[in-house]
Amino acid sequence: MTTCSPSSSSLRRSILASLAVMIAAAVLPAGPPQALAQSPSGSQSSSTSIRTPDFDESLRWYQDKLGFRLIGSTNFVQGRNAVLERSGFLLEITEVDHVLQETSGPPGRSAEVTRTPVISLLVPDVDREIARLRKAGVEVLQDPQDELDGRYRTAQIRDNGRHRIELREPIDESGGFNPVGR
């Protein structure tokens, strides 16, 4: 039996997670145009990763509340890892073995929310999405508002842990949805 050092195990996990993201990006359909940011050269998937001690709860939250689908998951000695997808956007969730920092914030809030969004998702109607998420019990950190000289309507929510998520609706001069965000 071969034993890996913590640093080589971490490197192996990082390589496997990267391969999963690359394979998923290569085989997944691009999804509806309103859900993808596009560059002048065409559609490109975006991705990010988050770390959480509440792995199972986070998987369920992102699937149930935001409509992500599980592409695959892996169990490692140091924790679990999963890759989810929503309209071409890839999210990697990694389990960590420690509890996030406690704060003295409002009751029911056990960890401080990140200062900046860790995820920015394009949605066709921010107001409608916020209303749906509120009904589902999701904490809204910022109500919908126009930003960036009226090019985007944005809102921010909190996931089941400490991660701030931005919802963006690209709008054009006529007030309609612009899937390219220009």
Helices and strands as residue ranges (DSSP letters): H 6-27, G 33-35, E 38-39, E 42-43, E 47-52, H 55-66, E 69-76, E 79-86, E 89-95, E 119-122, H 126-135, E 139-147, G 148-150, E 152-158, E 164-170
